Amino acid sequence: MLVIDSGYPPLTGTATVKITIGDVNDNLMKPGKKTVLVYKHQDQTPETDIGRIHIEDPDDWDLPDKKFYWAKYQHHQRFKVDEDTGMVTMRSNTPEGKYTLMFRVSDRRHSQQNVSAIMIVTVKNLAHSSVRNSGSMQISGVSAEDFIREWQYM
């Protein structure tokens, strides 16, 4: 692209414009499954988002086309689901245990209804000694993208 200002004499320059064409919702959904591990400390946990319902779908920009629901008769009192985002929230003070949550997902673009999704949630108590003896570290000088990038060395 050529850029010209309104001065006299006019200055000119060039600029590169990058256009990214996004994905469209052109694939059908397939059933999905996700496993989540939640650690809780001293038997006290606040209400916590634990992840989005997973279905197999190559379209990654089509969330507005989807609705997320509990599978019929599968509602669980210890968890709730946001129908618009598919985010599952664990309610406060959920006891230690293994929970199998079953959902259905609809995609209005493809008129798909009741595609099944399963989330297996394991809630474990974290010993106080594990917290007391834990440590943390901070990494600086690297972006989040570079930290998780898979480097291809030739």
Secondary structure by P-SEA (a helix, b strand, c coil): ccccccccccccbbbbbbbbbbbccccccccbbbbbbbbbcccccccccccccccccccccccccbbbbcccccccccccccccccbbbbcccccbbbbbbbbbbbbcccccccbbbbbbbbbbbbbaaaaaacbbbbbccccccccccccccc
